[in-house]
């Protein structure tokens, strides 16, 4: 049963309610906990949701019921918390958010989860920096230096910056103006997630990169300052007018990868603090004390962000990460809970409206061949499909990229996006949060392995045996044996009375005849036994011609099977995986399937890691979603990997829709059926996957 339709942007949105048992023996906690739940919020950036989940679990351990968290924009949250419509969140950035609090007493920042840990800055790759002496953003005023980072041919450096509308975008524009860089540096804006993913890919390919980033963020695990990239200084401290009070704090000590220490980053470090309604804190002193205790190491947040990205970031994953962090820090957590309430005993953690205005907003997650983001443009099977579906609805699809499934689901639930896609398989736990259309693709698992892998003599003997067993040779040998016996009897009957080479009696002559039949059919023909009669010679001519065809068939069957065996390295299907090293992806259908056939596996967080393991010889095969592996094999340069066997273990992919938006789901389902009936879907499908998918 789906919940009632929610109004977009409503602060009092219907959210998931999390019940918690009141601690046994904790009478003080029971007295302190209000009947109304704590209304928790979180920001729009999913790299801050880990902290929100930790706070939610800690409040529950303190004995409170928690409602949410509900996702809000910065200004929306501060207005709501001041009005008492929500109680708190864990994601205040100060001094950046000072402008929201003002001088009133309705809102307070409480505690400091991360002190001076939210850093921001500009980065270039180490190779280019060292080769050209780049250590300062001001170095890009030199047109020849700026041209090193020019990707679009306009002569200016392309600085991958902030999404338009983010506060950091204004600061970057201010810096380019203040440092006289507008003529040599272009601020590249768009969806930050795909832009920074492209930047990481370019760095891996050995190309120069120039970008903005912040901590905590998963990018610092991919491009490590001081190892992969240089943290650029700015020529002098300068901030927009509304941040001038912090201009003296932009000189930061201990910055890795910076030429000087302290480093002139151009950005003041921020404290990450909880923000709560003042009246709420006054009524709940135990909550205030708890918020004052909480400290979350920056490196733990960064590590979780990296896990969230690599695992795809389902809501259940983020909740699990928070639960694991609390368990790993259980002693410290117990101290926090006791400080907030000495009598408490901590417990173990345990849809949008139908779119209007002609636009279907799509939250996409890049996963070729479903969604491909390259050179600022989207392509892929599901991209083309959603454009066709939107056109059928009389709408235009507007696509933007997010990193995780959790972000897709949250954007859909808040009405930011109408649908979500990107190779999203239909699973029971996702059905708890969103609805799906009818499957847009019904596929399964496949096996990726190396082509032409070098093997030793033992492997080659085994491969030859498998080739013989899997070819047409066994039944050809049976036919050959029967034919030889028939021919031996015929030549004996025709030649026995006048040819001493085929003597009587039968027991002696039949062996001579059998010998003649074999050597004649093989076209060896030693000449020691020959037919002398006309009928015997006719039989011999026929038998020689037939032998040529039979042995040609033998040769072709063996050669074909050995060639396939060489290509497939002895793996042609799931039955061949036993005893081999196989890689698959965490939380995928492959992880569930392999143990079911008795195959242990190497589990990694991202499909790209499986390709590296295969390239390095650490595994012999990869089992994962067939469309993804087949696309990779088809587009991999060199043709050194192939998918083998047929698709197995069914996997269905759908388009995510808000739970309260049955009307949109039905319209999309109807449009999809119309595309199928018209044949358009089949042409699109075959263009991406081939007719045999």
C-alpha positions, 0 to 999 in steps of 0.5 A: 500500500502506497502512502498518500501523495506529498506536496513538493517542498512541504516542510511537514512532509510524510517521512519514514518513522523509526521506532526504538525500544526505550532502554530497560532500566533507564527510567531517567531516559524515559522521563526525558524523552518527549512524546513527540519524535525528534524531527531530523533533517539532512542536507541535499549533498549525500556526502553528509548523510553518513553523519545524519544517520549516526546522529539518528542512531545516537538519539535512538540509543538515548531513548528518543523516537526519531522522525526522518531524516528529511532532506532540505536545502540549506535556506529551507532548513534554517527557516524551518528549524527557526520556525520549529517545524524541524528540530535539528540536523548534523550538517552545519558548516561554519563560518559558511552558514553564519549568514543563515543563523544571524543574531536571533536566539531561535537557532543554535549551533551545538558541538563540533563533530569535525573541527576545521575539517571542512577544507576547500581548494584548487588542485592540479595533477602532480606531473603537470605541476612539477614539469611546469613549476605550478604551485599557485592558482596565480600561475594560470595567468600565464597563457602558456600555462593555462593552455595546458589545461585547455580541453575545448580549444579556446586557449583558456584553462578549464577549471572544473568547479561548482554546480551553478547555485552552490555557494562555492560557485560564487567564491570561485568566480570571485577568485578568478576576478580578484586574481585577474584570471578571467582571460585565461581560466574558464569556470566549468559548471554543470553536474559536479558528479559526472564532471569530477568523475571525468576528471578522475578518468582523465588523470588515470589516462595521464592527462592534465587536470585542474579542478575544485574540491572539498573535504570530506569528499570521496575525490580525496581517496581517488586523487590524493593531495601530495601523491596524485595532485598538488594543492594550489595556493592562491596569490593572496586572501580574498573572499566575497563580501558576505565572507570578508569576516573569515578572510584572515582564516584562509592560511591553513597549516598542515595541508598535504600537497601544498608548496608552503606550510601554512598554505594560502588555500583561499578558503577558510576551513569550516567546522561541521556542527549540529544545528538545532532549534533553541526551544527544543534544546531547552526542553531536551537538555540530554540532547544538547549534552549528547550533541556537545559530545559527538566527534566524528573523525574526518578520515572516517567520513571520507572513507565512508564516502568512498564506500558509498560511491563504490557500492552504489549507495543504496539507503540501506548501505548508508544506514549500515555504514553508520551502524558499523561505525557506532559498533566500531566505536561502541566504548566512546558511544557509551561514554557519550550516552552516559554523559547525556543521561547517566541512567540510560543504557545504550541499545544496539543499533539495529512520491512526487506529483506527476510532472508538469510544464512539459519536463520529465526530470531524470536522476541518472547514475552513470553505468555503461551501456545504460547511462553514459556521460561523455563530453558533457552529453548523455547517451546509453540505452536507458537515456535513449529509452527515457527520451522516447518515453518522455516524448510519448508523454508529450514531455522533454527529458532533463537528465542530471547525474548523481553518484548513488542509488540513495541520492536518486531515491531521495531526490525522487521522494523529495520531488527533485526528480521524477524518475531515476535510472542507470542499470537499476535492478529491481530488488525487494529492499529498493521496493520499500523506498520507491516503485518501479515501472515494468522492466525496461530490460530483462537480462541476467548474468554473464561471464567475462574472461580473457581471450587467448590466455597463455597456458602451460602443457597441463592446461593445454592437454586438459583443454584438448580433452575438453575440446574433444568432448565438446566437439562432434568428434565422438559421434563421428568416430562412432559413425566411422567405426560402423562404416569401416565394419560395413566396408570390410564385410563388403570387400571381403564378400566381393573379393574372397573367391578370386583375391588371395589378399582377402582369404577365406575362411571368414575369421582370417579374411575379415581382419585383412578386410578390416585393415584394408578398409581403414588404410583405404578410408584414411587415403594412406593406401599402402598397396599391400592389399588391393581390390582386383575385381571390378566391383571391388575396385568400384567399392574402393574408389567410393571408399577413398572419396568417402574417407576424404570427406570423413577425415576432413570433418574430423579435422574441422571438428577438432580445430574448431573446438580447440580454437574455441577452447583457446578463446575461452580459456576453458570456460564456456559457462557456469559449470566451468567455474568450479575450482576457479578464481572468480570476481564479482561485485558486492550486493550484485546478483553475481554475489548471490548466485556464485555460492549457490553453485558452490563457487567461492568468489572475490568480492569487490565494490565496483565492477571496474575493480573486477576488470583490473583483477582479470587483467592482472591475472588475479582471477580467471573470470568475472561474473556480473550483469550481462549488459555491462560485461558485454558492452565492456568486452565489445568496447575494450581495445585489443579484444583481449577479453570476451564474454562466454556462454549464454546469459543465466540467472535472471536480472530485471532492470526498471525505472524508479518512480516515487511511491505516491506517483502511481499516475506517472508510473502507469503513464510510463508503463503504457508508453513503454508497451506502445514502444514495444508494440510499434517495434521501436523498442526492439530496434533500440534494444538490438542497437545496444545489445544485439538481437541475441540478448 
